[in-house]
């Protein structure tokens, strides 16, 4: 009996020591993770909850928030600029973004070839990504100038009269797409790393079976890099729904006769731009918060649908 009670006390002592050690490790873990945790609470969770609260109020920073219920959301869906901003954003998300990814993939395929001087070409194609986006937009204001711009001068060599890229509503979004394609170096590098991971034995076996380059690309390359494509598509959709800087710079050059910063006939009025104007130009913070919540819901739904549609076509077990 004494041995049993002694063993029981010893077991309780071990458990007590373990619990103390576990608490100590837990506190140490909290200490190490606290910088991120504080940053998350202060700069992510709190702003999100604040935006949700202010979306139900009339708030302009200088006066206390006044609860108005769903008025901001009702006003938003009756706002004549709301469908315009959604339409412009959708064009860049579902047309401009895929075009940029296709060009990035094509460049990655070319840059994956083992030829002399390839590191220099890879550096050249990546350099535009290093240039700050505002500086890039200012550069393209000159490149796309209808009178002395580099692009229209190039087209004139072939007898083609270039359009007014920045003042014609039909070409303003195409101008942004051209600039985004020029800045596709980051996606190109990601695609390039995915292509380098494809086993060469796959291509050798397919070549022995008589498969040509096109068939090898669609039957081997695309399935193998499909997880990378899925990642870039989802991230591209999230980014394109927040399209702002380039469009804001382009729209700033054509403000004559415009009531808002939306470019020619509001063809450059993207959702994030309209949100920014309501919040910081018109000081309607409550209304801008409602727009932010709606944008969050739209991005959430679009991302979920994209993931669901692509999940069936993504091959995680190619080997």
C-alpha positions as a Markdown table, in Angstrom:
| # | Residue | x | y | z |
|---|---|---|---|---|
| 1 | Unk | 0.0 | 0.0 | 0.0 |
| 2 | Unk | 2.8 | 2.3 | 0.9 |
| 3 | Unk | 4.5 | 1.7 | -2.5 |
| 4 | Unk | 1.2 | 2.3 | -4.3 |
| 5 | Unk | 0.6 | 5.6 | -2.5 |
| 6 | Unk | 4.3 | 6.6 | -3.0 |
| 7 | Unk | 4.0 | 5.9 | -6.7 |
| 8 | Unk | 0.7 | 7.8 | -6.9 |
| 9 | Unk | 2.3 | 10.8 | -5.2 |
| 10 | Unk | 5.3 | 10.6 | -7.6 |
| 11 | Unk | 2.9 | 10.4 | -10.5 |
| 12 | Unk | 1.0 | 13.5 | -9.3 |
| 13 | Unk | 4.4 | 15.3 | -8.8 |
| 14 | Unk | 5.4 | 14.5 | -12.4 |
| 15 | Unk | 2.1 | 15.7 | -13.8 |
| 16 | Unk | 2.4 | 18.9 | -11.7 |
| 17 | Unk | 5.9 | 19.5 | -13.0 |
| 18 | Unk | 4.7 | 18.8 | -16.6 |
| 19 | Unk | 1.8 | 21.2 | -16.2 |
| 20 | Unk | 4.2 | 23.9 | -14.9 |
| 21 | Unk | 6.5 | 23.2 | -17.8 |
| 22 | Unk | 3.7 | 23.4 | -20.3 |
| 23 | Unk | 2.4 | 26.7 | -18.9 |
| 24 | Unk | 6.0 | 28.0 | -19.1 |
| 25 | Unk | 6.4 | 27.0 | -22.7 |
| 26 | Unk | 2.9 | 28.4 | -23.5 |
| 27 | Unk | 3.9 | 31.8 | -22.0 |
| 28 | Unk | 7.2 | 31.8 | -23.8 |
| 29 | Unk | 5.3 | 31.0 | -27.0 |
| 30 | Unk | 3.0 | 33.9 | -26.4 |
| 31 | Unk | 6.0 | 36.2 | -25.7 |
| 32 | Unk | 7.6 | 35.3 | -29.0 |
| 33 | Unk | 4.4 | 35.6 | -31.0 |
| 34 | Unk | 3.2 | 38.7 | -29.3 |
| 35 | Unk | 4.7 | 41.2 | -31.9 |
| 36 | Unk | 2.7 | 39.6 | -34.6 |
| 37 | Unk | -0.4 | 39.2 | -32.4 |
| 38 | Unk | -0.4 | 42.8 | -31.3 |
| 39 | Unk | 0.1 | 43.9 | -34.9 |
| 40 | Unk | -2.8 | 41.7 | -36.1 |
| 41 | Unk | -5.1 | 43.0 | -33.3 |
| 42 | Unk | -4.2 | 46.6 | -33.8 |
| 43 | Unk | -3.7 | 46.9 | -37.6 |
| 44 | Unk | -6.0 | 44.2 | -39.0 |
| 45 | Unk | -8.8 | 43.0 | -36.7 |
| 46 | Unk | -9.5 | 46.4 | -35.1 |
| 47 | Unk | -9.7 | 48.2 | -38.5 |
| 48 | Unk | -12.0 | 45.5 | -39.9 |
| 49 | Unk | -14.4 | 45.6 | -36.9 |
| 50 | Unk | -14.3 | 49.4 | -37.0 |
| 51 | Unk | -15.2 | 49.5 | -40.7 |
| 52 | Unk | -18.1 | 47.1 | -40.0 |
| 53 | Unk | -19.3 | 49.4 | -37.2 |
| 54 | Unk | -18.9 | 52.6 | -39.1 |
| 55 | Unk | -20.7 | 51.2 | -42.2 |
| 56 | Unk | -23.9 | 51.5 | -40.2 |
| 57 | Unk | -23.2 | 55.1 | -39.2 |
| 58 | Unk | -23.0 | 58.6 | -40.7 |
| 59 | Unk | -19.3 | 59.4 | -39.9 |
| 60 | Unk | -17.0 | 62.1 | -41.3 |
| 61 | Unk | -14.0 | 62.0 | -38.8 |
| 62 | Unk | -14.8 | 65.6 | -37.5 |
| 63 | Unk | -18.1 | 64.7 | -35.8 |
| 64 | Unk | -19.2 | 61.7 | -33.7 |
| 65 | Unk | -20.6 | 58.8 | -35.6 |
| 66 | Unk | -24.4 | 58.7 | -35.8 |
| 67 | Unk | -26.1 | 55.3 | -36.2 |
| 68 | Unk | -28.1 | 55.2 | -39.4 |
| 69 | Unk | -28.7 | 51.4 | -39.8 |
| 70 | Unk | -28.6 | 50.1 | -43.4 |
| 71 | Unk | -28.9 | 53.6 | -45.0 |
| 72 | Unk | -25.3 | 53.5 | -46.4 |
| 73 | Unk | -25.9 | 50.1 | -48.1 |
| 74 | Unk | -29.3 | 51.3 | -49.5 |
| 75 | Unk | -27.6 | 54.4 | -50.8 |
| 76 | Unk | -24.7 | 52.4 | -52.3 |
| 77 | Unk | -26.9 | 50.1 | -54.3 |
| 78 | Unk | -28.8 | 53.2 | -55.6 |
| 79 | Unk | -25.6 | 55.1 | -56.4 |
| 80 | Unk | -25.3 | 55.6 | -60.2 |
| 81 | Unk | -21.5 | 55.3 | -60.0 |
| 82 | Unk | -21.7 | 51.9 | -58.2 |
| 83 | Unk | -22.5 | 49.8 | -61.3 |
| 84 | Unk | -19.9 | 51.8 | -63.3 |
| 85 | Unk | -17.1 | 51.1 | -60.8 |
| 86 | Unk | -18.1 | 47.4 | -60.6 |
| 87 | Unk | -18.1 | 47.1 | -64.4 |
| 88 | Unk | -14.7 | 48.7 | -64.8 |
| 89 | Unk | -13.2 | 46.6 | -62.0 |
| 90 | Unk | -14.7 | 43.4 | -63.6 |
| 91 | Unk | -13.1 | 44.2 | -66.9 |
| 92 | Unk | -9.7 | 44.4 | -65.3 |
| 93 | Unk | -10.3 | 41.3 | -63.2 |
| 94 | Unk | -11.7 | 38.9 | -65.8 |
| 95 | Unk | -10.0 | 40.2 | -68.9 |
| 96 | Unk | -6.9 | 42.2 | -68.0 |
| 97 | Unk | -5.7 | 39.8 | -65.3 |
| 98 | Unk | -5.9 | 36.6 | -67.4 |
| 99 | Unk | -4.1 | 38.3 | -70.3 |
| 100 | Unk | -1.3 | 39.3 | -67.9 |
| 101 | Unk | -1.0 | 35.7 | -66.7 |
| 102 | Unk | -1.0 | 34.2 | -70.2 |
| 103 | Unk | 1.8 | 36.6 | -71.2 |
| 104 | Unk | 3.7 | 35.8 | -68.0 |
| 105 | Unk | 3.4 | 32.1 | -68.7 |
| 106 | Unk | 4.6 | 32.5 | -72.3 |
| 107 | Unk | 7.6 | 34.5 | -71.1 |
| 108 | Unk | 8.4 | 31.9 | -68.5 |
| 109 | Unk | 8.4 | 29.2 | -71.1 |
| 110 | Unk | 10.8 | 31.1 | -73.3 |
| 111 | Unk | 13.0 | 32.0 | -70.3 |
| 112 | Unk | 13.2 | 28.4 | -69.2 |
| 113 | Unk | 15.2 | 27.4 | -72.3 |
| 114 | Unk | 18.9 | 26.8 | -71.8 |
| 115 | Unk | 20.5 | 29.3 | -74.1 |
| 116 | Unk | 23.5 | 31.6 | -73.8 |
| 117 | Unk | 22.8 | 34.8 | -72.0 |
| 118 | Unk | 19.5 | 33.7 | -70.5 |
| 119 | Unk | 20.2 | 35.1 | -67.0 |
| 120 | Unk | 20.5 | 38.6 | -68.6 |
| 121 | Unk | 17.2 | 38.2 | -70.3 |
| 122 | Unk | 15.6 | 37.1 | -67.0 |
| 123 | Unk | 16.9 | 40.2 | -65.3 |
| 124 | Unk | 15.6 | 42.4 | -68.1 |
| 125 | Unk | 12.1 | 41.0 | -67.9 |
| 126 | Unk | 12.0 | 41.3 | -64.1 |
| 127 | Unk | 13.3 | 44.9 | -63.9 |
| 128 | Unk | 9.9 | 46.6 | -64.6 |
| 129 | Unk | 8.6 | 45.0 | -61.4 |
| 130 | Unk | 11.3 | 46.8 | -59.4 |
| 131 | Unk | 10.2 | 50.2 | -60.7 |
| 132 | Unk | 7.7 | 51.8 | -58.3 |
| 133 | Unk | 4.2 | 51.6 | -59.6 |
| 134 | Unk | 3.7 | 55.4 | -59.6 |
| 135 | Unk | 6.9 | 55.9 | -61.5 |
| 136 | Unk | 5.8 | 53.3 | -64.0 |
| 137 | Unk | 2.4 | 55.0 | -64.5 |
| 138 | Unk | 4.2 | 58.4 | -65.1 |
| 139 | Unk | 6.4 | 56.7 | -67.6 |
| 140 | Unk | 3.5 | 55.3 | -69.5 |
| 141 | Unk | 1.8 | 58.7 | -69.6 |
| 142 | Unk | 4.6 | 59.5 | -72.0 |
| 143 | Unk | 4.7 | 56.2 | -73.8 |
| 144 | Unk | 1.0 | 56.3 | -74.5 |
| 145 | Unk | 0.8 | 60.0 | -75.4 |
| 146 | Unk | -1.2 | 60.3 | -78.7 |
| 147 | Unk | 1.0 | 63.0 | -80.2 |
| 148 | Unk | 4.6 | 62.1 | -79.3 |
| 149 | Unk | 4.3 | 58.9 | -77.4 |
| 150 | Unk | 6.6 | 56.0 | -78.1 |
| 151 | Unk | 3.8 | 53.5 | -78.9 |
| 152 | Unk | 2.0 | 55.7 | -81.5 |
| 153 | Unk | 5.4 | 56.6 | -83.1 |
| 154 | Unk | 6.1 | 52.9 | -83.4 |
| 155 | Unk | 2.7 | 52.2 | -85.0 |
| 156 | Unk | 3.2 | 55.1 | -87.5 |
| 157 | Unk | 6.2 | 53.2 | -89.0 |
| 158 | Unk | 3.6 | 50.7 | -90.3 |
| 159 | Unk | 1.2 | 53.3 | -91.4 |
| 160 | Unk | -1.1 | 52.9 | -88.4 |
| 161 | Unk | -2.6 | 55.9 | -86.8 |
| 162 | Unk | -2.5 | 55.3 | -83.1 |
| 163 | Unk | -5.5 | 56.1 | -80.9 |
| 164 | Unk | -5.8 | 58.5 | -78.0 |
| 165 | Unk | -4.9 | 56.0 | -75.4 |
| 166 | Unk | -5.5 | 58.2 | -72.4 |
| 167 | Unk | -8.5 | 60.3 | -73.5 |
| 168 | Unk | -10.6 | 57.8 | -75.5 |
| 169 | Unk | -12.9 | 55.7 | -73.2 |
| 170 | Unk | -12.5 | 52.7 | -75.5 |
| 171 | Unk | -8.8 | 52.5 | -75.0 |
| 172 | Unk | -8.2 | 53.7 | -71.4 |
| 173 | Unk | -8.5 | 50.3 | -69.8 |
| 174 | Unk | -6.5 | 48.8 | -72.7 |
| 175 | Unk | -3.7 | 51.3 | -71.7 |
| 176 | Unk | -3.7 | 49.9 | -68.2 |
| 177 | Unk | -3.6 | 46.3 | -69.5 |
| 178 | Unk | -0.5 | 47.2 | -71.6 |
| 179 | Unk | 1.2 | 48.6 | -68.6 |
| 180 | Unk | 0.3 | 45.6 | -66.4 |
| 181 | Unk | 1.7 | 43.2 | -69.1 |
| 182 | Unk | 4.9 | 45.2 | -69.0 |
| 183 | Unk | 5.0 | 44.7 | -65.2 |
| 184 | Unk | 4.4 | 40.9 | -65.3 |
| 185 | Unk | 7.9 | 40.0 | -64.3 |
| 186 | Unk | 6.9 | 38.8 | -60.8 |
| 187 | Unk | 4.4 | 36.3 | -62.1 |
| 188 | Unk | 6.9 | 35.3 | -64.8 |
| 189 | Unk | 9.5 | 34.4 | -62.1 |
| 190 | Unk | 6.9 | 32.3 | -60.2 |
| 191 | Unk | 5.9 | 30.5 | -63.3 |
| 192 | Unk | 9.6 | 30.0 | -64.2 |
| 193 | Unk | 10.3 | 28.3 | -60.8 |
| 194 | Unk | 7.2 | 26.0 | -61.4 |
| 195 | Unk | 8.5 | 25.1 | -64.8 |
| 196 | Unk | 11.9 | 24.3 | -63.5 |
| 197 | Unk | 10.3 | 21.8 | -61.1 |
| 198 | Unk | 8.8 | 19.7 | -63.8 |
| 199 | Unk | 10.9 | 16.5 | -64.1 |
| 200 | Unk | 12.7 | 16.2 | -67.4 |
| 201 | Unk | 12.0 | 12.5 | -67.5 |
| 202 | Unk | 8.3 | 13.3 | -68.2 |
| 203 | Unk | 9.3 | 15.2 | -71.4 |
| 204 | Unk | 11.8 | 12.5 | -72.4 |
| 205 | Unk | 9.2 | 9.8 | -72.1 |
| 206 | Unk | 6.5 | 11.8 | -73.9 |
| 207 | Unk | 9.0 | 12.6 | -76.7 |
| 208 | Unk | 9.8 | 8.8 | -77.1 |
| 209 | Unk | 6.0 | 8.2 | -77.5 |
| 210 | Unk | 5.9 | 10.8 | -80.3 |
| 211 | Unk | 4.3 | 13.7 | -78.5 |
| 212 | Unk | 5.1 | 17.1 | -80.0 |
| 213 | Unk | 5.9 | 20.3 | -78.2 |
| 214 | Unk | 2.2 | 21.5 | -78.1 |
| 215 | Unk | 1.0 | 18.2 | -76.8 |
| 216 | Unk | 3.8 | 18.0 | -74.2 |
| 217 | Unk | 2.8 | 21.5 | -73.0 |
| 218 | Unk | -0.9 | 20.7 | -72.5 |
| 219 | Unk | -0.5 | 17.2 | -71.3 |
| 220 | Unk | 2.6 | 17.6 | -69.0 |
| 221 | Unk | 3.5 | 21.2 | -68.3 |
| 222 | Unk | 0.0 | 22.6 | -67.6 |
| 223 | Unk | -1.1 | 19.8 | -65.3 |
| 224 | Unk | 2.2 | 19.9 | -63.4 |
| 225 | Unk | 2.1 | 23.7 | -62.8 |
| 226 | Unk | -1.7 | 23.8 | -62.2 |
| 227 | Unk | -1.4 | 24.5 | -58.5 |
| 228 | Unk | 0.8 | 27.5 | -59.3 |
| 229 | Unk | -1.8 | 28.7 | -61.9 |
| 230 | Unk | -4.5 | 28.4 | -59.3 |
| 231 | Unk | -2.5 | 30.4 | -56.8 |
| 232 | Unk | -1.8 | 33.2 | -59.2 |
| 233 | Unk | -5.4 | 33.4 | -60.5 |
| 234 | Unk | -6.8 | 33.7 | -57.0 |
| 235 | Unk | -4.2 | 36.3 | -55.9 |
| 236 | Unk | -4.6 | 38.1 | -59.2 |
| 237 | Unk | -8.4 | 38.3 | -58.7 |
| 238 | Unk | -7.9 | 39.7 | -55.1 |
| 239 | Unk | -5.4 | 42.2 | -56.4 |
| 240 | Unk | -7.4 | 43.3 | -59.4 |
| 241 | Unk | -10.5 | 44.0 | -57.3 |
| 242 | Unk | -8.4 | 46.5 | -55.4 |
| 243 | Unk | -7.1 | 48.2 | -58.6 |
| 244 | Unk | -6.2 | 51.8 | -57.7 |
| 245 | Unk | -2.8 | 53.4 | -58.2 |
| 246 | Unk | -2.3 | 53.1 | -62.0 |
| 247 | Unk | -5.8 | 54.1 | -62.7 |
| 248 | Unk | -5.6 | 57.1 | -60.4 |
| 249 | Unk | -2.5 | 58.4 | -62.1 |
| 250 | Unk | -4.0 | 57.9 | -65.6 |
| 251 | Unk | -7.3 | 59.6 | -64.6 |
| 252 | Unk | -5.5 | 62.6 | -63.1 |
| 253 | Unk | -4.4 | 63.7 | -66.6 |
| 254 | Unk | -8.0 | 64.0 | -67.9 |
| 255 | Unk | -9.9 | 65.9 | -65.2 |
| 256 | Unk | -11.3 | 68.7 | -67.5 |
| 257 | Unk | -15.1 | 68.7 | -67.1 |
| 258 | Unk | -15.1 | 65.7 | -64.8 |
| 259 | Unk | -17.1 | 65.8 | -61.5 |
| 260 | Unk | -15.1 | 62.9 | -60.1 |
| 261 | Unk | -11.6 | 61.4 | -60.7 |
| 262 | Unk | -12.9 | 58.7 | -63.0 |
| 263 | Unk | -11.1 | 59.5 | -66.3 |
| 264 | Unk | -12.8 | 60.0 | -69.7 |
| 265 | Unk | -16.6 | 59.2 | -69.2 |
| 266 | Unk | -15.6 | 57.5 | -65.9 |
| 267 | Unk | -13.9 | 54.7 | -67.8 |
| 268 | Unk | -11.2 | 54.6 | -65.2 |
| 269 | Unk | -13.5 | 54.8 | -62.2 |
| 270 | Unk | -12.6 | 51.6 | -60.4 |
| 271 | Unk | -14.3 | 50.5 | -57.2 |
| 272 | Unk | -11.3 | 51.1 | -55.0 |
| 273 | Unk | -10.9 | 54.6 | -56.5 |
| 274 | Unk | -14.5 | 55.4 | -55.8 |
| 275 | Unk | -14.2 | 54.1 | -52.2 |
| 276 | Unk | -11.1 | 56.3 | -51.7 |
| 277 | Unk | -12.9 | 59.4 | -53.1 |
| 278 | Unk | -15.9 | 58.9 | -50.8 |
| 279 | Unk | -13.7 | 58.4 | -47.8 |
| 280 | Unk | -10.9 | 61.0 | -48.3 |
| 281 | Unk | -12.3 | 63.5 | -50.8 |
| 282 | Unk | -15.9 | 63.7 | -49.7 |
| 283 | Unk | -15.2 | 62.7 | -46.1 |
| 284 | Unk | -18.0 | 60.2 | -46.1 |
| 285 | Unk | -16.3 | 57.6 | -44.0 |
| 286 | Unk | -19.4 | 55.7 | -43.0 |
| 287 | Unk | -20.3 | 55.4 | -46.7 |
| 288 | Unk | -16.8 | 54.4 | -47.6 |
| 289 | Unk | -16.8 | 51.8 | -44.8 |
| 290 | Unk | -20.0 | 50.3 | -46.3 |
| 291 | Unk | -18.2 | 50.1 | -49.7 |
| 292 | Unk | -15.3 | 48.4 | -48.1 |
| 293 | Unk | -17.5 | 45.7 | -46.5 |
| 294 | Unk | -19.3 | 45.1 | -49.8 |
| 295 | Unk | -15.9 | 44.8 | -51.5 |
| 296 | Unk | -14.8 | 42.3 | -48.9 |
| 297 | Unk | -17.9 | 40.2 | -49.6 |
| 298 | Unk | -17.4 | 40.4 | -53.3 |
| 299 | Unk | -13.8 | 39.3 | -53.1 |
| 300 | Unk | -14.7 | 36.5 | -50.7 |
| 301 | Unk | -17.4 | 35.1 | -53.1 |
| 302 | Unk | -15.3 | 35.5 | -56.2 |
| 303 | Unk | -12.3 | 33.8 | -54.6 |
| 304 | Unk | -14.4 | 31.0 | -53.3 |
| 305 | Unk | -16.0 | 30.4 | -56.7 |
| 306 | Unk | -12.6 | 30.5 | -58.4 |
| 307 | Unk | -11.1 | 28.0 | -56.0 |
| 308 | Unk | -14.2 | 25.7 | -56.4 |
| 309 | Unk | -14.1 | 25.8 | -60.2 |
| 310 | Unk | -10.3 | 25.3 | -60.4 |
| 311 | Unk | -10.0 | 22.7 | -57.7 |
| 312 | Unk | -11.3 | 19.9 | -60.0 |
| 313 | Unk | -8.7 | 20.8 | -62.6 |
| 314 | Unk | -5.7 | 21.2 | -60.3 |
| 315 | Unk | -3.4 | 18.1 | -60.2 |
| 316 | Unk | -1.6 | 17.8 | -56.9 |
| 317 | Unk | -0.4 | 14.2 | -57.5 |
| 318 | Unk | 1.0 | 14.4 | -61.0 |
| 319 | Unk | 3.8 | 12.1 | -60.3 |
